[in-house]
């Protein structure tokens, strides 16, 4: 009898700890471009120049470039940037990717690459024209079908 209680308790604990599987959406990486994302400033001072007072006071600056990808799903096109700015992975364009939105980040996995889940920040989201056009025409068709014609009255 005790064994049945222990088995029932173990089953109940397993069900209570079971998590729902992560739901991924599917999309395609269609474009990558480098965009300006800041500047890097380097001081031209040296220790010897500081002591002798011969160093100039100019700064060397250069623009930093970040990778920006376009990820197209069935209804929305996302523009995303990697959150790891020091070591961003170069993703293959044209491949299918699995992604999910989690709080303030997009978690992306590229199929046939390495199946690692990487964090990206969403820069912009735009609806796809085909989806918005078909939604617009279907709502217009239902609106015209609902209004009676003058000749039918």
SERO-33737 format. One line per field, with one value per residue (C-alpha): x, y, z; residue number from 1; residue in three letters. Coordinates in Angstrom, 3 decimals, padded with zeros to 6 digits. Each point is the difference from the previous one (the first is absolute). Layout:
N
u: X|...
v: Y|...
w: Z|...
i: NUM|...
aa: ALA|...
END
This chain:
153
u: 000.000|002.873|001.537|-003.188|000.002|003.655|-000.610|-003.018|002.027|002.892|-002.400|-001.625|003.412|001.031|-003.167|000.361|003.601|-000.615|000.393|-001.758|002.269|001.369|-002.019|002.161|-001.108|001.602|001.627|002.680|003.092|-000.260|002.568|003.030|001.475|002.497|-001.378|001.577|-000.498|002.373|003.553|003.197|002.217|003.676|002.114|003.361|001.757|002.947|001.693|003.236|-001.926|-001.959|003.211|001.805|-003.073|000.579|-003.144|-002.715|-003.566|-001.734|-002.143|-000.124|-003.606|-001.465|-003.540|-001.095|-002.092|-002.543|-001.636|-003.687|-002.091|-003.437|-002.024|-003.185|-002.760|-003.395|-001.567|002.746|003.493|002.329|003.178|002.284|003.479|002.095|000.081|003.571|001.820|003.517|-000.377|-002.940|-000.472|-000.174|-003.230|-000.608|-002.459|-002.786|-000.240|-003.077|000.052|-002.093|-000.669|-002.054|-000.653|000.884|-000.636|002.161|002.106|-000.295|001.609|001.155|001.142|001.218|-000.803|002.897|002.549|000.704|-003.445|001.307|-002.559|001.268|-001.459|-000.932|-001.711|-002.830|000.715|-003.200|-002.994|-001.971|-003.017|000.421|-001.839|-001.574|-001.606|-001.205|-001.269|-001.953|-001.458|-001.001|-001.687|-001.849|-001.337|-001.028|-001.781|-001.936|-000.926|-001.423|-001.864|-001.627|-001.408|-003.157|-000.174|-002.587|-001.532|-000.699|-002.166
v: 000.000|002.374|-000.612|001.180|003.206|000.606|-000.587|002.327|002.651|-000.344|000.298|003.071|001.619|-000.714|001.544|003.050|000.624|-000.612|003.138|000.849|-000.442|003.178|001.164|001.133|001.972|-000.570|002.629|000.617|002.186|002.148|002.773|001.086|003.465|001.926|003.094|002.706|-000.704|002.396|001.302|-001.242|002.707|-000.577|002.509|000.841|000.607|-002.040|-000.117|001.572|002.747|000.726|000.319|002.175|001.878|-000.702|-002.016|001.631|000.128|-001.638|-003.120|-002.719|-000.937|-002.546|-001.113|-003.410|-002.211|-002.556|-002.857|000.466|-002.871|-000.122|-003.023|-000.610|-002.088|-000.754|003.247|002.333|001.029|000.614|002.071|-001.376|000.621|-002.371|000.760|-001.312|002.885|-001.275|-003.433|000.002|-003.090|000.429|-001.712|-001.533|001.970|-001.918|-002.697|-000.806|000.983|-000.795|002.864|000.921|003.235|-000.042|003.193|002.688|-002.226|-002.259|-003.431|-001.352|-003.446|-000.542|-003.399|-001.913|002.398|-000.897|000.028|002.368|002.367|003.597|003.198|002.903|003.309|001.045|003.336|000.152|-002.058|000.481|-001.996|-001.863|001.565|-003.253|-000.641|003.566|000.227|-003.241|001.086|003.335|-001.595|-002.574|002.668|002.141|-002.980|-000.737|003.662|000.158|-003.278|001.262|003.184|-000.544|001.394|002.585|-002.224|-002.787|002.212
w: 000.000|000.798|-003.402|-001.714|002.066|-000.822|-003.712|000.030|001.833|-002.466|-002.953|001.532|000.594|-003.584|-001.417|002.254|-001.120|-003.696|-002.084|-003.197|-003.038|-001.525|-002.999|-002.906|-003.035|-003.364|-002.178|-002.596|000.264|-003.110|000.440|002.047|000.018|002.096|001.692|002.122|003.672|001.751|000.085|001.580|001.506|000.722|001.887|-001.613|003.311|001.209|003.397|-001.285|-001.755|003.186|002.039|-002.538|-001.160|-003.694|-000.833|-002.042|001.297|-002.979|000.073|-002.633|-000.761|-002.363|-000.691|001.214|-002.269|001.215|-001.864|-000.716|-001.376|-001.577|001.092|-001.974|001.545|-001.515|001.237|001.287|-001.105|002.954|-000.067|002.706|001.452|002.112|003.724|000.305|-001.662|000.710|-001.619|-002.425|-002.135|-003.754|-001.048|-003.434|-002.125|-001.735|002.671|002.015|003.658|003.040|002.409|003.012|001.827|003.688|001.979|-001.646|-002.244|-003.012|000.348|-003.370|-001.135|-003.567|-001.472|-001.615|001.545|003.622|001.699|002.692|001.440|-000.202|001.451|-002.267|000.600|-002.277|-001.704|-002.051|-001.071|-003.202|-001.211|-003.269|-002.937|-001.171|003.373|000.492|-003.612|000.267|003.343|-001.548|-003.011|002.068|002.364|-002.974|-001.607|003.173|000.362|-003.544|000.447|003.185|-001.559|-002.078|-003.521|-000.985|-002.670|002.543|002.242
i: 1|2|3|4|5|6|7|8|9|10|11|12|13|14|15|16|17|18|19|20|21|22|23|24|25|26|27|28|29|30|31|32|33|34|35|36|37|38|39|40|41|42|43|44|45|46|47|48|49|50|51|52|53|54|55|56|57|58|59|60|61|62|63|64|65|66|67|68|69|70|71|72|73|74|75|76|77|78|79|80|81|82|83|84|85|86|87|88|89|90|91|92|93|94|95|96|97|98|99|100|101|102|103|104|105|106|107|108|109|110|111|112|113|114|115|116|117|118|119|120|121|122|123|124|125|126|127|128|129|130|131|132|133|134|135|136|137|138|139|140|141|142|143|144|145|146|147|148|149|150|151|152|153
aa: UNK|UNK|UNK|UNK|UNK|UNK|UNK|UNK|UNK|UNK|UNK|UNK|UNK|UNK|UNK|UNK|UNK|UNK|UNK|UNK|UNK|UNK|UNK|UNK|UNK|UNK|UNK|UNK|UNK|UNK|UNK|UNK|UNK|UNK|UNK|UNK|UNK|UNK|UNK|UNK|UNK|UNK|UNK|UNK|UNK|UNK|UNK|UNK|UNK|UNK|UNK|UNK|UNK|UNK|UNK|UNK|UNK|UNK|UNK|UNK|UNK|UNK|UNK|UNK|UNK|UNK|UNK|UNK|UNK|UNK|UNK|UNK|UNK|UNK|UNK|UNK|UNK|UNK|UNK|UNK|UNK|UNK|UNK|UNK|UNK|UNK|UNK|UNK|UNK|UNK|UNK|UNK|UNK|UNK|UNK|UNK|UNK|UNK|UNK|UNK|UNK|UNK|UNK|UNK|UNK|UNK|UNK|UNK|UNK|UNK|UNK|UNK|UNK|UNK|UNK|UNK|UNK|UNK|UNK|UNK|UNK|UNK|UNK|UNK|UNK|UNK|UNK|UNK|UNK|UNK|UNK|UNK|UNK|UNK|UNK|UNK|UNK|UNK|UNK|UNK|UNK|UNK|UNK|UNK|UNK|UNK|UNK|UNK|UNK|UNK|UNK|UNK|UNK
END
